[in-house]
C-alpha cells in the first residue's frame, strides 16, 4: 500500500495510538498483518448498534486483549518481523461481517468489495474510455455546469479519459455549497472519512464532521492537484442551452461577469448544480415590509453584527440547527419560529476533533483506513434502511410507518426528552409529529436543545401570520418585534436546473416537459434531450443511507459509459428510450410511497408541488451501484448527426 507511512515510533507511542482506535477495524487490519483469521472467527464478535459506543459492544477484557495483540503485531511490523498477508476472498467476506457486526447479504458482497478497494484500485474509473483512440476523442467536447463536488468529479474523470471539457461556474471559486454556505457552525453531517472522494481520501481531517472552511479547502486542493482551474470559467452563468438536432450538438449561451455573452458548442452537457443551490424565502405576507436587517442563511450577511440584537430565526432545519447554537450566546434575545421539529440523531462526536492516535493509525497501519471507512459505510448506508420502510397495512401511530420505524421513534423520543427534563413545554415542541425518516434528521450532541433552553431563547410554534415593519405577528395575534430576521427556510429543491433553460429535440423546453414534476432515468437522462446528463438529478437524494459523493461517483461512472457508447458506436447522440424512462419512474414512485418520507402524513421539501417525492432514492444503495455499473445499450437510442459539424 503506497500511501501507508512506515512505523518508526516506540512502543509507548504505538500503544497510545491504539487506545484511540476503532477496535473492530483494527482487528480487521491485524488479519492482514498477521494472517491470523481466528481474530475474526473467535470469541470476539462485534454487534451492529447504530446508537452504541462505536466499538461493537466489546467487553473491557476483549478490548484489553485486542490492544495487546495490536501492539505486538505493529511492533513486529515496525521491526521487520511481519509482512502483509494476501487474504482470500472468503477471509475478506468473513472480515466484512465481523466489522459490520451483522451478516452481510450475498448481493452486497461485490458492491462492498468495490467500496472497500483493498487492491487500491479506483473502481469507479471507466477504463473503456482510455482504450478509445485519441483521434476519436479529438473533436469531442463536454460542457460541465458547476464546479462543486460533482462538477469537479466530472472534470477529473473526463481529464483522466482524455476528453476535452470546459466547466462553467457562476461563483468566483470551486466548492459549490461548501464555498457559498458560510453561516456560523456550518459543517457536514456525514463522517469526513466517508465524505470525500473514494480515490482522494484524507487521513488528516481535523474533525470527525468537518466545518465548511475545511471542506472548501479540500475541494480547492483537489481542483489544484488535478489541474482543473485552467478549464473553469469562473463568474460565468449558463443562460440557455439549445440542442442542434442536425449536428447533434448543444449550443450553450453563457454570460460572463462583465455582462458579455458567448455561445459554446459541445457534444455533451453535464449539469452538476445540485438540488440545494437556490435559497427560498417563505411564502409569508410582508416579507419585504420589514425595516430591519434580514438575510437567508445560505447567503449569510457577515457585515451585520448580531451581538446584543433581537433576532428572529424562521425555520429549524439543518442549517438553523447548526447556526442557532452559535449565535444564541451573543444575541440579546433569540426567537426561533418552528413549524416542525427535526428528529435528532445521537452523535456524541459531532463537534469533536479526530484524535491524534486515530490519525496515526490511519496513516501507518496497513488496511486500517480501508476497514474504518468500510465500517462507517455500513453504519450509514443500508444498515438503518429497514427502519424507515413502511409496513403494509400499518395501523399504529400516525407518527410512525411500521414496527421498526416505531421502535426508532420511541428511542429518539426518549433521547430528546432526556435532554429536556423539567421543561415539558420544550419537550412537546421538540418532539416531531411525523415518522423518523419522513424529513431530514439532524446529528445531535446536545448543543441544539441546550441553546433552546437558554434564558434568552424562545421557541415559538404559533404559525407566523405576517411579517411587518418591526417584526413578526403570529396567528394568535402576538406581535414580536426584532432587529434582524434570519431565514433558515431551505431551497427551491424541486425546481431542478432552474433558472437555466434547456431546449431539446423539436425545441421542447425541459421545464415545460417536466411541468413542475422533474423526472429522469436513474436521475441522469431524460427523453427528448440527447447527450444531456444530470448529476444529483431527480430521485438521487439520500435520507438515511450513504453519502452524496457516492451517488455522484456512480453517476459519473455511468455518464462515462454513455460517452463510451457514443464514441465506440460512431454515433453522435444517445437518448434514453421513453418507455424505459417511464417504467423506471413508475417503480420509483411506488417504492417511495412505501418509505417514511413518502407517507401521506408528511410534508417536506422531498415532495414537489404535485405531492410526488421527486428528490429521494427509495432503494438500498446497492441497487443504485448495480444500476449504474454501465449503461445497457438496449435502454438507449443511438443516432448519427444529420450533417457533419462545421
N, C-alpha and C positions, 0 to 999 in steps of 0.2 A: 504494500500500500504506500504509494508515493507521498501522500500527504501526512503521514504519521512521523512525528519527530522522535528521535532516539531518546531513550531514558538515560539520564545522567544523574538524577537526584539520588540522595542517600535514602536508606530505609525509612527514616523518620518522616521525610518529606513525602515519600510514596504512601506511607500509612496515613498521613494526614489527608492526602487527596482521596484515598479510599473511603474515609469517613464521610465524604460528601457525594458518594456515588449513588446512582440508581442501581441497586444491587441486582435485580433480575437482568438488566442489560450488561452489567459487569460479569455476572456468571456466564452469560452467553459468550462474551468475549474470551473468557478463560478457556472455553472449549476449543476455540481456535488456537490458543496459545499452548495448551497442554495436550490437546487431543483426547481429553477425558470426557466421553459422552455421558458418563454417570453423573456428572454435575447437573444435568438437566433431566435425568431419569430416576434420580434417587428420592430421598425423603423430602427435599425442599420442593414445594410446589406452589409458586405464586398463584394468587387468585385475582380475577378481574374484579376491580372495585372502583367504580367511577368516582366515588366520594371518599375513597380511602386515603391512606398515608402515602401512596405512591410506591410503596415497597412490596406490594402484592401480599401483604399480611404476613410477612416472615416474622418468626418469633425472635426474641433477643438472642437466644442461643444460635439460631440459624444465621442471623446477621453476623454474629461474632465469628462463627466458623467460616463463613464466606469471606469475611475481611482477611482472616488469617491465610486462607488459600490464595486469595488475590495477591497479598503481599509476597508470598513465596513465589508465585508464578511470575509476577512482574520483576522481582529480584533476579530470577533466573533469566528472564528476557534481557534485562539490563546487562547481566554478566555473561551473556552469550551462551547460556546453558539451556536455552529453549529456542525453538523455531516454530514459525506459524505452520499449522497443520491444515492441509486441504480437507475439507469436510464433504461427505457425501450428501446428495440431495435429501436422503432420508433423515440424516442428522440435522440438516438445516430446518427441515419441516418440524422435527421434534423441538428444536430451539424456538421456533416461531410460537408454537403452542405454549411453551414454558414462559416466554417473555410476555405473551398476551394474557396469560392466566386463564386461557379458555381454549377449547377445542376449535381449531381453525377449519371451517368447511372446505372441502376439497376444491370447490370452484374458486376459492380465494387464493389458492397457492400460487398460480402463475402471476396473478396481479401483485401479490405481496413480494414475490421474488423480484419482480420488476422494480418495485419501490425500494426494496432493500438494497439492491445493486451491490451485492458482495463482490462482484467481479470488477467493480469500479468503472463500469461502462455507463455511458449516457444513453439509457434505454429509450428515451423519447426523441432522440435524434433520428431523423429519417435518412438512412444511408442510401436509399434508392436514388435520391436526387444527386448524390455525389457521383453515381455511375453514369449519369447522363452526360454526353459530350459537351464541352464548354460551348461549342458552336451552336448547339441547340438552345442554350440558355442565354446566348449573347445579347439578343434583342428583346429578351423577356424582362418586363419591369413590373414591380409591385409597389403600390402606394399604400402606406400604413397610416391610419388616422389615430394619433395618440402616442405619447412617449411615456406612458405609465408602465406599470408592471407587465401588462400583456403586450403592449406595443414594443417594449424593449425586447421581450422574449421573441416576438415575431421577427424583429430585426436581427437578433443573434442567429436564429435558425436559418433565415434567408442568407445571411452572410456566410454561414458555415456551408451552405449548399451552393454557393457561387451564384446566387440570384441577385440581380440589381434591384435596389429598393430605395425609396425615399420616405421619410417619416414627416408627417405634418403635425405640429404640436402648437396648440393655442397659447400655452404658458411659456414662461421665459426659461424653463429648465425641465429636465426629465423628472419623473417620480410620480406624476399624476396625483392621486388623492393624498399621497404622502408628502407632496410639495404644498398642495393647496390648503389642506386642513392643518392649521397651526394653533388651534384653540388650546388653552391650558389643559394639561392632562391627557392629551391625545396619544393613544398608544394602540397597538394591535391586540386583538383578543384571541389570536392563535399563538401557541408557543413558538418563539422565534426559530428554534432549531427545526421546526416544521415549516414555518412561514418564511421560506427562502427558496430560491430555485434549487431543484434537486441536484443540478450539476454545479451549483455555486454555494456549497454550504459555508457557514461562517461559525467557526468554533470560538470566536471572540465576542459573541453577543454579550453585552454587559448585563442585560436584564433577561429574565425568562420571557417577558412580554415587553418588547422594546417600545420606546417612545418614538413619536413622529420624527424628530430630528435624526435619530439613529437609523430609522428605516429609509428616510430620504437619502441619507449618506450612503446606505447600502446600494440603492438603485443608481445613485450617481456614480459610485465606484464600479458597478457592473457596466454602465454605459462607457466609462473611460477604459476599462480593461479590454472590452471588445471593440473599441474604436468606432462607436456608433455616432458620436456627435457630428462628424462631417456630413452624415446622411440625414440629419434632422434639421428641418426648417422651423425654428422657434418663433413665437409670437405670430403664428400664421394659423388662420382658421379656415376650415373647409366650409364652403357655402353650399355647393351643389355638385353632384356627380351624375353624369348622364352617360348611359350605355349606348355606344355606337354599334348597332347590330351588323352593319355591313363590314366593319373592320374588327368586330369583336373586341373592342377596347372601351375602357372607361375614360371619360374626359372630366377631370375634377377641377372645378373652379375654386381657387383659394384666394384669401385676402391677407396681405401682409400687414405688419404693424403700421406702416406708413400709408395704408389705405389702398395701395396698388394691388391690382388683381392679376392673376395669371391662370392659365389652364394647363394642367399636367395630364398627359396621356399615359395610361398604364394598362397592362393586360389584366391585372388583378387589383382589386381594392380589398384591404383587410381593415375592418374597423375595430379599434381597441380602446373604446371610450368609456367603458364601464357603465354600470347601472346607477351608481350613486355619485353622479358628477354635476348635476344641476340642482342647486338648492331650491327648496319650495317654501314659500310663505303660506301661512294658514289662510283658509277662506273665512276670515272673521271680519265683520264690518268695521271700518275705521282704521285699518292698518296704517294708512298714510296720514291719519289725522294727529297721530302722537307728536308732540312738540319736543320731546326729549330725544335722546340718542337711542338708536336701535340698529341691530345687525343680525345676520344669520350666523350660526356657529361655524359654518363651513367657510365663511368669509370674515373671520374674526377681526374686529377693528382694534388693533393693539394701541391705537392713539388715545383710546378712551380709558381713563383711569377709573377703575371701579371702586377704589378704596373710599370707604365712607359714604358710598352711594346707596340709594334704594334701588334694588334691581329685581326685575321680574324675569323668570325663565319660563318659556312656554314649551312644554314637551319634556318627557322623561325617557327618551330613547337612548340609544347607545352613546351619542355624543354628550348629551346632558349628563348622563350617568358618569362620564369622565370629568367634565369641566365643573360641575356643581361643587364637588368636594374641594376643588382647587380655589374657587372664588369665594366660597362661603365664609372663610375666616376673615376676609378683608373687607367685605361689604358691610354697610350699616345694617341693612336688612335685606333678606332674600326671600322672595315669594316664588315658590315653584308650583306652576299650574300643571296638574297631571290629569290626563284623560284616562289612561290605563296604566297600571303599574307593570313594570317588567319582572319577569321571573329572574331570580338571582341564582347563578351557578356558583357554588362554593369553590373559590380559587385562592387559597391562603397565600400563594407566592405571586399573586398578580402584580405587585409592585416591587417584588424582591429582585435583588441583583443575583446573577449567577455566581455561585461560589467559586473561588479560585481553584479549589480542588477539582470541581467538576470540569472547569475549563481545561485543567491539566490532563484529566482523563480523556477528554475529547480529542486532545492534540497528540497524546502519547501512547494510548492503549489501542492496539490494532482492533478494529471492528467494534469498539465500544460506541463510537458515534453512530455507526450504522444501526446497531441494535437499540440505542437510545431513541433515535429518530423513528425506528420501527414501532417501539412501544408507544411513543406519542401518537404515531399514526393510527394504531389500532384503538387507542383510548378515545381518539377524537374523530374516528371515522364511523364505521358501521357498528361499533360496539354498543352505542346507545340508540341506534336507528330503530330497533324494535319498540323502544319506549315512547316513540312519537307516532306509532301506527295506530289506526283506529280498529277496534274490534267490531266486526259485523254485528249489527243489531244491539250495540251498546245502549243500555237503558239506565246507566248510572248517572252520576252527576253531570251537569252541563259544562262544568269546567274541566272535564277530562273526556277522553275519547275511547278509553279501553282500560283493562285491568292494570297493565303495566304502566300506562300513562297516569292512571290514578295513583298508583304507588309512588311514582315520581312526583306527582303533585303534592302528595302528603309529606314526602321527605323535604321538598323545597319549601313548603309552607312552614313546617316546623323550624327549618333553618332560618327563615325570615323572622318568624315570631320570637325566636330565641334571642335575637338582637334587639328586640323592642319590648322587653319585659317592663311592665308598668306603664306602657304607652298604648293603651287599647285603641285610641283613635288613629295612631300611626300604624298599628298592626293591621287595622281594617283597610287603611289607604294603601298600604304596601303589599297587600295580598291580591294578586291578579285574579280576574274573574273569567279567565279563558284557559284552555288546556296548555300545559307545558309544551313548547314547540309550536304553539299557534302563532307566536310572534317571535322576533329576535330576542333571545335571552342575553343576559349580560354577565360578565365574570365579576365575582364579588369577593372582596376580602374584608368586608365590614366598613369600608370607608364611606360608601353611599349612605347607608342608614345612619351612620354616625353624623354625617352632615345634616340629614333631615332632622336629627334630634337636637341640633344646636338651638340655643335660645333665640338667635337672630334669624332663624329659618322657619318658614311656614309652608306646609304643603296644602294646596287648595285643590279640591276635586270638584268644586262647584264650577260648571262649564262657563267659559267666557262668552258673554253676550255681545260685547263690543269693545273696541279699543278707541279711546278718545284722547283729547289733547293732553291730559295729565296722567293718564294711566289706563286701567282696565276696569270694566264693570262686569260682574258675574251675572249669571242667570237669575240669581235670587235678589239682585239689585245692589249688591255690595260694591262700592267704589274703592279701588285700591290704587293709590297714586304712587308712581315710581319715577325715577330719574332715567333709568336705562331699561330697555327691553331686549332680551336675547332670545332669538328664535332657534330652538332646537327641534325644528319641525320637519326634518328629513328632506327628501329629494323627490324629483319627478321621475321616480324609478320606472314607471310603466311606459313612459314616453321614450322608448328605445330610439337611439340615434338622432333625436331631436336636438337642436333645430336644423340639422343638416337635411338636405333634400337629396333623394336618390331616385333617378328615373331609369327604369329598366326597359325590357323589351316593349316595343309599341308605345314608348313614352309613359308607361304606367308609373305612377308615383307610389313609392314604397309605403308611405304613411296612409295614403288612400287605400291601398290594398289591405293593409293591416286594420284600418278603420278603428283605431284605438285598442286593438287586441293583437299585439305583436306575437308572431309565431315563426319558428324556424326549425328545420330538421336538425336535430342534435344541437339546437341553438346556434347553428353555424350557417346554413344555406337556406335560401328562400326561392320558391318557384318564380319565374319571370325575371330573376336577377342573376344571370350567369356571371361567374367569376367575382361575385361579391361574397366575401366571407366575414362572418361576425364572430368576434371573441367576446366572452361574457354576454352572450345574447340571451334571448328569451329562454326561460326554464333551465338556466345553468347556474343559478344561485344556490347556495347551500344554507341550511338552517342549523343542523346539529352535527353534521358529519363532514369533516375534511377542511381543506384549505383551498381558497380560490386559486392559488397558484397551481395546485394540482389540476384543476379544471382547465386553466389556461395552457398548461403544458400538454394536456390531452388534446385540446382544441387545435393547438398549433401543429402537433404531430399529424392530425387528421387533415389540416389545411395543406401541409406539405405533401401529403398523399394525393390530394386533389390536384395540386400543381404537377406532381409527378405523372399522374394520369394524363393531364393535358399534354405535357411535353413528350411523353412516350408514345402517345397515340397520334401525334402531329395534329391534334385538334386545336381549335382556337378558343373554344368556350366549353364550360361544363356547368350544367344546371340540374338541380335535384328534380326528380320527377314529382309531379303534383300528388299522385296517389301515394307515393312513398312518404312525402311530407305530411299529407293529411292523416294517413294511418298512424304515423308516429305520434302526432298531436292528439289523436283520439285516445291513445293509450296513456299518454302523459296526463291528460285531463282526468281520465278515470282513476288513475293512481293517486294524483294529487288530492282528489276528493276523499281518499282513504287515509290521509295524513292529518295530523293535528292542525296544520296551517290551512288545510282545505275545509275544515269544519264550517258549516253554515253559521255557527255562532261566533265566528271570528272575523273581525275586520282588521286589515293590516295593509301595509304597502306591498305585501306579496301579491295582493289581488289588484287587478286593474279596475277601471270604472265599470266594466261589464261584469265584475264579480268573479272573473276567472283568475286562477293562480298563474300569472304569466312569468313569474320570477324563478320559481324553485324547481330543482331536480328532485323528483319524488322517489327515486330508486336508490339502492345501495351504490356506493362509489364504484364497486367492481363492475357494475353494469355500464357505467359511462366509460370506464377504462376499456372494457371489451368492445363497446360500440365504436370507439374512436381509434382502435388499433390501426386500421387502414380503411379507406373507402371501398365499398362494394361497387364495382363498375355498373352493376345492374340497377343501382339506385339512381343513376345519372344519365342525362342525355349529353352526348359529346357532338359538337358541331364545328365545322371549319368556317373561316371567315368568308364572306361573300365577295370581298375584294381584298387584294393584298394591301398591307399597310404601306403608306407612302413614306 
